[in-house]
Amino acid sequence: MTNDQRFGLARSITLPGPLRLDGGAQLGPIDIAYETYGTLNADRSNAILICHALTGDQFVASTHPRTGKPGWWPRMVAAGKPIDPERHFIICANVLGGCMGSTGPGSADPINGLPYAMHFPVITIRDMVRAQAMLLDHLQIATLAAVVGGSMGGMQVLEWAATYPARVRSAVAIATAARHSAQNIAFHEVGRQAIMADPNWRNGNYYADNAMPSAGLAVARMAAHITYLSEAGLTEKFGRRLQARDAVSFGFDADFQVESYLRHQGISFVDRFDANSYLYITRAMDYFDLAEEHGGRLANAFVGSDTRFCLISFDSDWLYPTSESREIVHALNAAGAAVSFVELSSPFGHDAFLLDVPEMNRVVDGFLRAGL
Amino acid sequence: MTLRPDLAIIAANVASGARVLDIGCGDGALMAELRDRKQVDARGIEIDPLNVSLAVARGLSVIQGDADTDLSYYPDDTFDYAILSQTLQTTRAPDRVLHELLRIGRRAFVSFPNFAYWRVRWSLLWSGHMPVTAALPVSWYETENIHQLTINDFRTFVADHGVVVENAWFLSGGSARRIGPANANWRAEHAVFLLRR
């Protein structure tokens, strides 16, 4: 098993498809870029799928090839952590529509060999999950010990449990929602309009140019990044402190530390992310409404499910507030599913799920151990 | 592990293999006992996030929630037993909570501290202050017990609501010593009732 070329770092597979998308289009062939960590046990029962968030990728626990930074979830996925390659076989794949090797708007359209750009079909969270299921078929993993994710990753977790209940023994959905609210859609629309207003965007046909719509994508990232933090967190981290100066400049430089920080977030983001992928993935999130997929009643998504659920929210997260998690919990209760839920306290807003919250680790660790 | 006396009585009287909702489950001690000894499918609701994380870390299905607001989301007859231990007197609307217990559970265990216990009466009579006892350990302004009640109050309460008392246990202070029903209202520090519709 250890020499299986399907397993390891920086893997990629081309699946013939076609994948029939929620939007009606057929997509194929499909590339899926993924990584695995740890060893699949003899009865193939220790596999955990990690689902990444909007701007995440498959490099959950290894160095990012473009930024050189460590994996994005070191506090959850590492030796001695709740998801541990010593005990678990861990899979993380770049989502469909992404820009780190899985098929997305920057990939070549087989019809003409040119990048899909805006000819890429609009995809949904369920389409992403279906593509992941195709990857698991390829890896010959029938059932997952757990599917784990935060934010958009949490949406995929819920979609996994609803679409493939027999393949998911435990589901951990952190800082997420069963549908995108008007406020969530509104913030995404600001980001998309910023990208489309960049003259370099050129209706998405910028791949052959040297000029990317970097300014628009950076603004989109800056606006979104504010929603991942909290007022208290921003105040604590920056307050009204000035950036490398003693007085305001009476100009439009980044006088304030918070401005400098956001500009840095925007500029560093464009080095690792594709603007069209940002459009498509935010659209998939906006379209997400798990209840609507099940006759308008969220509980219907989970009726008869044997999956164990664990939901976690954070009190300072105003992007995916606790009320959204509670709605999922109430639906799971109504469906008779086994569910655990806790709202944890953290000053870090939505981003808390990526940061050091020992209580979160204790809950996830206990929950996962009880299911294995 | 030693369970609190009222919980030990409940644990001893829940049928094996039952489906149970423990409302105000704390760190899940009773649920774990029921799961491990009686193969009970136990679910819990707990208001304190630290307790929830302790219970989930034991592998229990516990949600952070509030007896006053979260019971309405469970369908009728979801559980064989709904358990409300030392919590009724902390709810905003005990009558509504009782109704919900017996809607989602076919039977309900309810335990509470008895405010007519003789030490409580004596303390109030002698000192003129709100009693602070082993069962009621904090001052009036700190207590979560916003609806103090006596065993006789509870008997009237369930009779008025058409609820059947299937069994009752009355405990003296400190030990798990049982008190007979006739003298319970002044001699028992704790009561456990098993109710059904």
Interface residues (C-beta under 8 A of the other chain):
Chain A: R308 C310 R326 V329 H330 N333 A334 G336 A338 V339 S340 F341 V342 E343 L344 S345 E359 R362 V363 D365 G366 F367 R369 A370 G371
Chain B: R43 P49 L50 V52 S53 A55 V56 A57 R58 G59 L60 S61 V62 I63 Q64 G65 D70 Y73 Y74 P75 T78
